[in-house]
Amino acid sequence: MSDTIMEHLDAAPPPHPLKEFWVYFSENKGAVIGLYFIVFAILLAVFADVIAPHNPFDQYRDAILQPPVWMDGGSSKFFLGTDDVGRDIVSRLIHGARLSLLVGVIVVTLSLAAGIILGITSGYLGGFYEILVMRLMDIILALPSLLLALAIVAILGPSLQNAILAIAIVVLPHYVRLTRASVMAEKNKDYVTASRVCGSGPFRMMFVVLLPNCMAPLIVQATLGFSTAILDAAALGFLGMGAQPPTPEWGAMLANALQFIQRAWWVVTFPGLAILLTVLAFNLAGDGLRDALDPKMKR
Protein backbone atom coordinates (compact mmCIF):
# COMPACT_ATOMS: atom_id res chain seq x y z
CA MET A 1 0.00 0.00 0.00
CA SER A 2 2.79 2.42 0.94
CA ASP A 3 4.63 1.59 -2.31
CA THR A 4 1.54 2.52 -4.33
CA ILE A 5 1.23 5.84 -2.52
CA MET A 6 4.90 6.59 -3.11
CA GLU A 7 4.50 5.81 -6.81
CA HIS A 8 1.61 8.28 -7.06
CA LEU A 9 3.62 10.93 -5.21
CA ASP A 10 6.58 10.42 -7.51
CA ALA A 11 4.35 10.62 -10.57
CA ALA A 12 2.65 13.89 -9.52
CA PRO A 13 4.26 16.80 -11.39
CA PRO A 14 5.29 19.86 -9.41
CA PRO A 15 2.86 22.80 -9.58
CA HIS A 16 3.53 25.49 -12.16
CA PRO A 17 5.35 28.48 -10.54
CA LEU A 18 2.61 30.92 -11.58
CA LYS A 19 -0.10 28.65 -10.18
CA GLU A 20 1.81 28.25 -6.93
CA PHE A 21 2.34 32.01 -6.77
CA TRP A 22 -1.39 32.69 -7.26
CA VAL A 23 -2.33 30.18 -4.54
CA TYR A 24 -0.25 32.00 -1.96
CA PHE A 25 -1.16 35.46 -3.26
CA SER A 26 -4.91 34.77 -3.27
CA GLU A 27 -4.81 33.73 0.40
CA ASN A 28 -4.48 37.45 1.18
CA LYS A 29 -7.96 38.76 0.32
CA GLY A 30 -6.89 42.36 0.72
CA ALA A 31 -4.12 41.85 -1.83
CA VAL A 32 -6.59 40.40 -4.34
CA ILE A 33 -8.92 43.37 -3.88
CA GLY A 34 -5.95 45.71 -4.32
CA LEU A 35 -4.91 43.89 -7.49
CA TYR A 36 -8.42 44.18 -8.95
CA PHE A 37 -8.46 47.91 -8.21
CA ILE A 38 -5.04 48.34 -9.84
CA VAL A 39 -6.25 46.53 -12.96
CA PHE A 40 -9.35 48.76 -12.97
CA ALA A 41 -7.17 51.90 -12.66
CA ILE A 42 -4.90 50.70 -15.47
CA LEU A 43 -7.89 50.12 -17.75
CA LEU A 44 -9.18 53.60 -16.94
CA ALA A 45 -5.78 55.10 -17.72
CA VAL A 46 -5.31 53.21 -20.99
CA PHE A 47 -8.80 53.94 -22.31
CA ALA A 48 -9.20 57.40 -20.75
CA ASP A 49 -9.90 59.06 -24.09
CA VAL A 50 -12.79 56.65 -24.70
CA ILE A 51 -14.20 56.35 -21.18
CA ALA A 52 -14.06 60.00 -20.08
CA PRO A 53 -17.42 61.67 -20.84
CA HIS A 54 -15.83 65.07 -21.53
CA ASN A 55 -12.52 66.60 -22.48
CA PRO A 56 -10.65 67.26 -19.19
CA PHE A 57 -9.71 70.77 -20.38
CA ASP A 58 -13.15 71.88 -21.61
CA GLN A 59 -14.71 74.62 -19.48
CA TYR A 60 -18.50 74.84 -19.14
CA ARG A 61 -18.98 78.39 -17.93
CA ASP A 62 -22.68 77.85 -17.30
CA ALA A 63 -21.95 74.99 -14.85
CA ILE A 64 -19.25 76.35 -12.53
CA LEU A 65 -19.03 74.39 -9.23
CA GLN A 66 -21.95 72.20 -10.30
CA PRO A 67 -22.69 69.65 -7.51
CA PRO A 68 -22.78 65.87 -8.17
CA VAL A 69 -25.83 64.41 -9.86
CA TRP A 70 -27.37 63.02 -6.64
CA MET A 71 -27.37 66.43 -4.87
CA ASP A 72 -29.93 69.19 -5.21
CA GLY A 73 -28.97 71.31 -8.19
CA GLY A 74 -26.82 68.55 -9.70
CA SER A 75 -26.92 67.81 -13.40
CA SER A 76 -26.92 64.38 -15.05
CA LYS A 77 -24.34 65.76 -17.48
CA PHE A 78 -21.69 65.89 -14.70
CA PHE A 79 -21.85 62.80 -12.47
CA LEU A 80 -19.35 64.06 -9.85
CA GLY A 81 -19.90 67.75 -10.52
CA THR A 82 -17.56 70.40 -11.89
CA ASP A 83 -14.68 72.48 -10.55
CA ASP A 84 -14.26 76.24 -10.16
CA VAL A 85 -13.96 76.86 -13.92
CA GLY A 86 -16.61 74.37 -15.03
CA ARG A 87 -14.44 71.34 -15.92
CA ASP A 88 -15.91 67.86 -15.46
CA ILE A 89 -14.39 66.20 -12.37
CA VAL A 90 -14.96 62.62 -13.60
CA SER A 91 -13.04 63.28 -16.81
CA ARG A 92 -10.18 64.96 -14.95
CA LEU A 93 -9.98 62.09 -12.45
CA ILE A 94 -9.82 59.50 -15.24
CA HIS A 95 -7.06 61.36 -17.09
CA GLY A 96 -5.35 61.98 -13.76
CA ALA A 97 -5.17 58.21 -13.26
CA ARG A 98 -3.19 57.97 -16.50
CA LEU A 99 -0.76 60.64 -15.30
CA SER A 100 -0.35 59.22 -11.79
CA LEU A 101 0.27 55.67 -12.99
CA LEU A 102 2.71 56.95 -15.60
CA VAL A 103 4.60 58.80 -12.87
CA GLY A 104 4.72 55.60 -10.83
CA VAL A 105 6.03 53.54 -13.75
CA ILE A 106 8.77 56.03 -14.66
CA VAL A 107 9.88 56.64 -11.07
CA VAL A 108 10.02 52.93 -10.20
CA THR A 109 11.83 52.09 -13.46
CA LEU A 110 14.48 54.78 -12.97
CA SER A 111 15.06 54.18 -9.26
CA LEU A 112 14.95 50.38 -9.55
CA ALA A 113 17.43 50.28 -12.45
CA ALA A 114 19.86 52.68 -10.77
CA GLY A 115 19.38 50.98 -7.40
CA ILE A 116 20.15 47.54 -8.81
CA ILE A 117 23.32 48.75 -10.55
CA LEU A 118 24.65 50.65 -7.52
CA GLY A 119 23.54 48.04 -4.98
CA ILE A 120 24.82 44.95 -6.75
CA THR A 121 28.16 46.50 -7.71
CA SER A 122 28.78 47.90 -4.22
CA GLY A 123 27.78 44.63 -2.54
CA TYR A 124 29.92 42.48 -4.84
CA LEU A 125 32.99 44.69 -5.30
CA GLY A 126 33.16 46.12 -1.78
CA GLY A 127 36.08 48.28 -0.70
CA PHE A 128 36.19 52.06 -1.07
CA TYR A 129 33.51 52.01 -3.79
CA GLU A 130 31.04 50.35 -1.44
CA ILE A 131 31.79 52.86 1.32
CA LEU A 132 31.34 55.79 -1.07
CA VAL A 133 28.00 54.55 -2.44
CA MET A 134 26.51 53.65 0.93
CA ARG A 135 27.57 56.90 2.61
CA LEU A 136 25.96 58.83 -0.26
CA MET A 137 22.75 56.84 0.26
CA ASP A 138 22.93 57.56 4.01
CA ILE A 139 23.16 61.29 3.29
CA ILE A 140 20.06 61.14 1.08
CA LEU A 141 18.18 59.17 3.73
CA ALA A 142 19.20 61.64 6.42
CA LEU A 143 17.27 64.41 4.67
CA PRO A 144 13.45 64.59 4.84
CA SER A 145 12.27 63.05 1.57
CA LEU A 146 9.67 65.67 0.65
CA LEU A 147 12.02 68.51 1.57
CA LEU A 148 14.80 67.04 -0.59
CA ALA A 149 12.39 66.58 -3.50
CA LEU A 150 11.23 70.20 -3.13
CA ALA A 151 14.83 71.41 -3.13
CA ILE A 152 15.66 69.46 -6.30
CA VAL A 153 12.54 70.72 -8.11
CA ALA A 154 13.24 74.27 -6.94
CA ILE A 155 16.73 74.08 -8.48
CA LEU A 156 15.59 72.45 -11.74
CA GLY A 157 12.31 74.35 -12.06
CA PRO A 158 8.69 73.35 -11.36
CA SER A 159 7.45 70.76 -13.87
CA LEU A 160 6.20 67.21 -13.91
CA GLN A 161 9.42 65.92 -15.51
CA ASN A 162 11.59 67.48 -12.81
CA ALA A 163 9.23 66.19 -10.12
CA ILE A 164 9.63 62.65 -11.48
CA LEU A 165 13.43 62.98 -11.42
CA ALA A 166 13.36 64.36 -7.87
CA ILE A 167 11.15 61.53 -6.59
CA ALA A 168 13.37 58.93 -8.28
CA ILE A 169 16.42 60.35 -6.49
CA VAL A 170 14.61 60.46 -3.14
CA VAL A 171 13.53 56.79 -3.23
CA LEU A 172 16.80 55.50 -4.75
CA PRO A 173 18.49 54.61 -1.40
CA HIS A 174 15.79 52.04 -0.55
CA TYR A 175 16.59 50.02 -3.68
CA VAL A 176 20.35 50.38 -3.27
CA ARG A 177 20.35 49.21 0.35
CA LEU A 178 17.95 46.34 -0.34
CA THR A 179 19.97 45.12 -3.34
CA ARG A 180 23.26 45.33 -1.46
CA ALA A 181 21.83 43.42 1.52
CA SER A 182 20.53 40.67 -0.77
CA VAL A 183 23.91 40.41 -2.54
CA MET A 184 25.76 40.23 0.78
CA ALA A 185 23.49 37.38 1.87
CA GLU A 186 23.93 35.44 -1.38
CA LYS A 187 27.52 35.96 -2.52
CA ASN A 188 29.10 33.45 -0.13
CA LYS A 189 26.71 30.59 -0.94
CA ASP A 190 27.83 27.42 -2.67
CA TYR A 191 26.28 28.11 -6.07
CA VAL A 192 28.12 31.45 -6.25
CA THR A 193 31.40 29.79 -5.30
CA ALA A 194 30.82 27.12 -7.93
CA SER A 195 30.19 29.74 -10.62
CA ARG A 196 33.36 31.58 -9.62
CA VAL A 197 35.39 28.36 -9.77
CA CYS A 198 33.97 27.67 -13.24
CA GLY A 199 35.51 30.94 -14.43
CA SER A 200 32.55 33.36 -14.43
CA GLY A 201 33.66 36.98 -14.70
CA PRO A 202 32.46 39.82 -12.43
CA PHE A 203 29.72 40.97 -14.83
CA ARG A 204 28.26 37.47 -15.18
CA MET A 205 28.55 36.87 -11.44
CA MET A 206 26.64 40.04 -10.62
CA PHE A 207 23.91 40.16 -13.25
CA VAL A 208 23.44 36.51 -14.25
CA VAL A 209 24.24 34.53 -11.11
CA LEU A 210 23.40 36.85 -8.21
CA LEU A 211 20.70 39.21 -9.52
CA PRO A 212 17.96 36.60 -10.24
CA ASN A 213 18.24 35.39 -6.64
CA CYS A 214 17.88 38.94 -5.30
CA MET A 215 14.77 39.93 -7.28
CA ALA A 216 12.00 38.75 -4.92
CA PRO A 217 12.41 41.53 -2.31
CA LEU A 218 13.05 44.06 -5.07
CA ILE A 219 9.75 43.20 -6.77
CA VAL A 220 7.90 43.77 -3.50
CA GLN A 221 9.72 47.05 -2.91
CA ALA A 222 8.97 48.19 -6.46
CA THR A 223 5.26 47.53 -5.93
CA LEU A 224 5.25 49.55 -2.73
CA GLY A 225 7.34 52.17 -4.54
CA PHE A 226 4.38 52.86 -6.84
CA SER A 227 2.35 54.14 -3.90
CA THR A 228 5.27 56.27 -2.67
CA ALA A 229 5.75 57.78 -6.14
CA ILE A 230 2.04 58.59 -6.48
CA LEU A 231 1.93 60.19 -3.03
CA ASP A 232 5.08 62.25 -3.58
CA ALA A 233 3.92 63.39 -7.03
CA ALA A 234 0.58 64.43 -5.54
CA ALA A 235 2.37 66.27 -2.72
CA LEU A 236 4.61 68.16 -5.14
CA GLY A 237 1.62 68.96 -7.33
CA PHE A 238 -0.29 70.17 -4.27
CA LEU A 239 2.59 72.50 -3.42
CA GLY A 240 2.75 73.81 -6.98
CA MET A 241 6.12 72.20 -7.74
CA GLY A 242 4.86 69.26 -9.82
CA ALA A 243 2.37 69.17 -12.67
CA GLN A 244 1.29 72.69 -13.59
CA PRO A 245 -2.30 73.80 -14.33
CA PRO A 246 -4.36 72.95 -16.27
CA THR A 247 -2.82 69.44 -16.25
CA PRO A 248 -5.36 66.99 -14.73
CA GLU A 249 -3.12 65.69 -11.93
CA TRP A 250 -4.70 64.67 -8.61
CA GLY A 251 -2.39 66.71 -6.36
CA ALA A 252 -2.76 69.83 -8.50
CA MET A 253 -6.53 69.34 -8.48
CA LEU A 254 -6.46 69.36 -4.67
CA ALA A 255 -4.34 72.51 -4.57
CA ASN A 256 -6.68 74.38 -6.92
CA ALA A 257 -9.74 73.38 -4.90
CA LEU A 258 -8.63 74.28 -1.37
CA GLN A 259 -10.42 77.64 -1.33
CA PHE A 260 -13.72 75.91 -2.16
CA ILE A 261 -13.55 73.19 0.50
CA GLN A 262 -16.43 74.62 2.57
CA ARG A 263 -18.93 75.42 -0.16
CA ALA A 264 -17.98 72.79 -2.78
CA TRP A 265 -16.71 69.74 -0.89
CA TRP A 266 -16.81 67.48 -3.98
CA VAL A 267 -14.00 69.41 -5.67
CA VAL A 268 -11.60 68.32 -2.90
CA THR A 269 -13.08 65.00 -1.81
CA PHE A 270 -12.95 63.01 -5.04
CA PRO A 271 -9.28 63.70 -5.98
CA GLY A 272 -8.34 62.88 -2.37
CA LEU A 273 -10.30 59.61 -2.53
CA ALA A 274 -8.59 58.73 -5.83
CA ILE A 275 -5.16 59.16 -4.22
CA LEU A 276 -6.21 57.26 -1.08
CA LEU A 277 -7.69 54.25 -2.90
CA THR A 278 -4.85 53.95 -5.42
CA VAL A 279 -2.12 54.11 -2.77
CA LEU A 280 -4.02 51.66 -0.56
CA ALA A 281 -4.43 49.24 -3.47
CA PHE A 282 -0.69 49.22 -4.22
CA ASN A 283 0.15 48.74 -0.54
CA LEU A 284 -2.26 45.81 -0.24
CA ALA A 285 -0.89 44.23 -3.42
CA GLY A 286 2.64 44.69 -2.10
CA ASP A 287 1.75 42.83 1.09
CA GLY A 288 0.35 39.99 -1.00
CA LEU A 289 3.50 39.85 -3.12
CA ARG A 290 5.63 39.66 0.00
CA ASP A 291 3.56 36.73 1.31
CA ALA A 292 3.74 34.93 -2.05
CA LEU A 293 7.44 35.48 -2.76
CA ASP A 294 8.95 35.11 0.72
CA PRO A 295 9.81 31.42 1.37
CA LYS A 296 9.50 32.00 5.12
CA MET A 297 5.82 32.90 4.70
CA LYS A 298 4.98 29.66 2.85
CA ARG A 299 3.70 26.48 4.44
C-alpha positions in Angstrom: 0.0 0.0 0.0 2.8 2.4 0.9 4.6 1.6 -2.3 1.5 2.5 -4.3 1.2 5.8 -2.5 4.9 6.6 -3.1 4.5 5.8 -6.8 1.6 8.3 -7.1 3.6 10.9 -5.2 6.6 10.4 -7.5 4.4 10.6 -10.6 2.6 13.9 -9.5 4.3 16.8 -11.4 5.3 19.9 -9.4 2.9 22.8 -9.6 3.5 25.5 -12.2 5.3 28.5 -10.5 2.6 30.9 -11.6 -0.1 28.7 -10.2 1.8 28.3 -6.9 2.3 32.0 -6.8 -1.4 32.7 -7.3 -2.3 30.2 -4.5 -0.2 32.0 -2.0 -1.2 35.5 -3.3 -4.9 34.8 -3.3 -4.8 33.7 0.4 -4.5 37.4 1.2 -8.0 38.8 0.3 -6.9 42.4 0.7 -4.1 41.8 -1.8 -6.6 40.4 -4.3 -8.9 43.4 -3.9 -5.9 45.7 -4.3 -4.9 43.9 -7.5 -8.4 44.2 -9.0 -8.5 47.9 -8.2 -5.0 48.3 -9.8 -6.3 46.5 -13.0 -9.3 48.8 -13.0 -7.2 51.9 -12.7 -4.9 50.7 -15.5 -7.9 50.1 -17.8 -9.2 53.6 -16.9 -5.8 55.1 -17.7 -5.3 53.2 -21.0 -8.8 53.9 -22.3 -9.2 57.4 -20.7 -9.9 59.1 -24.1 -12.8 56.7 -24.7 -14.2 56.3 -21.2 -14.1 60.0 -20.1 -17.4 61.7 -20.8 -15.8 65.1 -21.5 -12.5 66.6 -22.5 -10.7 67.3 -19.2 -9.7 70.8 -20.4 -13.2 71.9 -21.6 -14.7 74.6 -19.5 -18.5 74.8 -19.1 -19.0 78.4 -17.9 -22.7 77.8 -17.3 -22.0 75.0 -14.9 -19.3 76.4 -12.5 -19.0 74.4 -9.2 -21.9 72.2 -10.3 -22.7 69.6 -7.5 -22.8 65.9 -8.2 -25.8 64.4 -9.9 -27.4 63.0 -6.6 -27.4 66.4 -4.9 -29.9 69.2 -5.2 -29.0 71.3 -8.2 -26.8 68.5 -9.7 -26.9 67.8 -13.4 -26.9 64.4 -15.1 -24.3 65.8 -17.5 -21.7 65.9 -14.7 -21.8 62.8 -12.5 -19.3 64.1 -9.8 -19.9 67.8 -10.5 -17.6 70.4 -11.9 -14.7 72.5 -10.5 -14.3 76.2 -10.2 -14.0 76.9 -13.9 -16.6 74.4 -15.0 -14.4 71.3 -15.9 -15.9 67.9 -15.5 -14.4 66.2 -12.4 -15.0 62.6 -13.6 -13.0 63.3 -16.8 -10.2 65.0 -15.0 -10.0 62.1 -12.4 -9.8 59.5 -15.2 -7.1 61.4 -17.1 -5.3 62.0 -13.8 -5.2 58.2 -13.3 -3.2 58.0 -16.5 -0.8 60.6 -15.3 -0.4 59.2 -11.8 0.3 55.7 -13.0 2.7 57.0 -15.6 4.6 58.8 -12.9 4.7 55.6 -10.8 6.0 53.5 -13.7 8.8 56.0 -14.7 9.9 56.6 -11.1 10.0 52.9 -10.2 11.8 52.1 -13.5 14.5 54.8 -13.0 15.1 54.2 -9.3 15.0 50.4 -9.5 17.4 50.3 -12.5 19.9 52.7 -10.8 19.4 51.0 -7.4 20.1 47.5 -8.8 23.3 48.8 -10.6 24.7 50.6 -7.5 23.5 48.0 -5.0 24.8 44.9 -6.8 28.2 46.5 -7.7 28.8 47.9 -4.2 27.8 44.6 -2.5 29.9 42.5 -4.8 33.0 44.7 -5.3 33.2 46.1 -1.8 36.1 48.3 -0.7 36.2 52.1 -1.1 33.5 52.0 -3.8 31.0 50.4 -1.4 31.8 52.9 1.3 31.3 55.8 -1.1 28.0 54.5 -2.4 26.5 53.7 0.9 27.6 56.9 2.6 26.0 58.8 -0.3 22.7 56.8 0.3 22.9 57.6 4.0 23.2 61.3 3.3 20.1 61.1 1.1 18.2 59.2 3.7 19.2 61.6 6.4 17.3 64.4 4.7 13.4 64.6 4.8 12.3 63.1 1.6 9.7 65.7 0.6 12.0 68.5 1.6 14.8 67.0 -0.6 12.4 66.6 -3.5 11.2 70.2 -3.1 14.8 71.4 -3.1 15.7 69.5 -6.3 12.5 70.7 -8.1 13.2 74.3 -6.9 16.7 74.1 -8.5 15.6 72.5 -11.7 12.3 74.3 -12.1 8.7 73.3 -11.4 7.5 70.8 -13.9 6.2 67.2 -13.9 9.4 65.9 -15.5 11.6 67.5 -12.8 9.2 66.2 -10.1 9.6 62.7 -11.5 13.4 63.0 -11.4 13.4 64.4 -7.9 11.1 61.5 -6.6 13.4 58.9 -8.3 16.4 60.4 -6.5 14.6 60.5 -3.1 13.5 56.8 -3.2 16.8 55.5 -4.7 18.5 54.6 -1.4 15.8 52.0 -0.6 16.6 50.0 -3.7 20.4 50.4 -3.3 20.4 49.2 0.3 18.0 46.3 -0.3 20.0 45.1 -3.3 23.3 45.3 -1.5 21.8 43.4 1.5 20.5 40.7 -0.8 23.9 40.4 -2.5 25.8 40.2 0.8 23.5 37.4 1.9 23.9 35.4 -1.4 27.5 36.0 -2.5 29.1 33.4 -0.1 26.7 30.6 -0.9 27.8 27.4 -2.7 26.3 28.1 -6.1 28.1 31.4 -6.3 31.4 29.8 -5.3 30.8 27.1 -7.9 30.2 29.7 -10.6 33.4 31.6 -9.6 35.4 28.4 -9.8 34.0 27.7 -13.2 35.5 30.9 -14.4 32.6 33.4 -14.4 33.7 37.0 -14.7 32.5 39.8 -12.4 29.7 41.0 -14.8 28.3 37.5 -15.2 28.6 36.9 -11.4 26.6 40.0 -10.6 23.9 40.2 -13.2 23.4 36.5 -14.3 24.2 34.5 -11.1 23.4 36.8 -8.2 20.7 39.2 -9.5 18.0 36.6 -10.2 18.2 35.4 -6.6 17.9 38.9 -5.3 14.8 39.9 -7.3 12.0 38.7 -4.9 12.4 41.5 -2.3 13.0 44.1 -5.1 9.8 43.2 -6.8 7.9 43.8 -3.5 9.7 47.1 -2.9 9.0 48.2 -6.5 5.3 47.5 -5.9 5.3 49.5 -2.7 7.3 52.2 -4.5 4.4 52.9 -6.8 2.4 54.1 -3.9 5.3 56.3 -2.7 5.7 57.8 -6.1 2.0 58.6 -6.5 1.9 60.2 -3.0 5.1 62.2 -3.6 3.9 63.4 -7.0 0.6 64.4 -5.5 2.4 66.3 -2.7 4.6 68.2 -5.1 1.6 69.0 -7.3 -0.3 70.2 -4.3 2.6 72.5 -3.4 2.7 73.8 -7.0 6.1 72.2 -7.7 4.9 69.3 -9.8 2.4 69.2 -12.7 1.3 72.7 -13.6 -2.3 73.8 -14.3 -4.4 72.9 -16.3 -2.8 69.4 -16.3 -5.4 67.0 -14.7 -3.1 65.7 -11.9 -4.7 64.7 -8.6 -2.4 66.7 -6.4 -2.8 69.8 -8.5 -6.5 69.3 -8.5 -6.5 69.4 -4.7 -4.3 72.5 -4.6 -6.7 74.4 -6.9 -9.7 73.4 -4.9 -8.6 74.3 -1.4 -10.4 77.6 -1.3 -13.7 75.9 -2.2 -13.6 73.2 0.5 -16.4 74.6 2.6 -18.9 75.4 -0.2 -18.0 72.8 -2.8 -16.7 69.7 -0.9 -16.8 67.5 -4.0 -14.0 69.4 -5.7 -11.6 68.3 -2.9 -13.1 65.0 -1.8 -12.9 63.0 -5.0 -9.3 63.7 -6.0 -8.3 62.9 -2.4 -10.3 59.6 -2.5 -8.6 58.7 -5.8 -5.2 59.2 -4.2 -6.2 57.3 -1.1 -7.7 54.2 -2.9 -4.8 53.9 -5.4 -2.1 54.1 -2.8 -4.0 51.7 -0.6 -4.4 49.2 -3.5 -0.7 49.2 -4.2 0.1 48.7 -0.5 -2.3 45.8 -0.2 -0.9 44.2 -3.4 2.6 44.7 -2.1 1.7 42.8 1.1 0.3 40.0 -1.0 3.5 39.9 -3.1 5.6 39.7 0.0 3.6 36.7 1.3 3.7 34.9 -2.0 7.4 35.5 -2.8 8.9 35.1 0.7 9.8 31.4 1.4 9.5 32.0 5.1 5.8 32.9 4.7 5.0 29.7 2.9 3.7 26.5 4.4 
